[in-house]
Amino acid sequence: MATTISISQELLLKLKERKLYDKESYEEVIWDALEDSMELSNETKKRIKIAEADIKAGRIYSLDDVKLELGF
């Protein structure tokens, strides 16, 4: 369902600046902005902790390592 809202010209310009590509909708721009302020889910927090532990333990690969492994 679409709803029309009134916004100032200044806000419109700010939204246009945030577009990642020309055909990105304003709804996508607004969702991206909202996502920045949303709390991370418990699952995401858990995965971040695992990733941090992997980094500390040296269980990481550089892009060059991966390319070499894959033969690129």
Secondary structure, DSSP 8 states (H G I E B T S, - for coil): --------HHHHHHHHHH-SSTT--HHHHHHHHHHHHS---HHHHHHHHHHHHHHHTT----HHHHHHHHT-
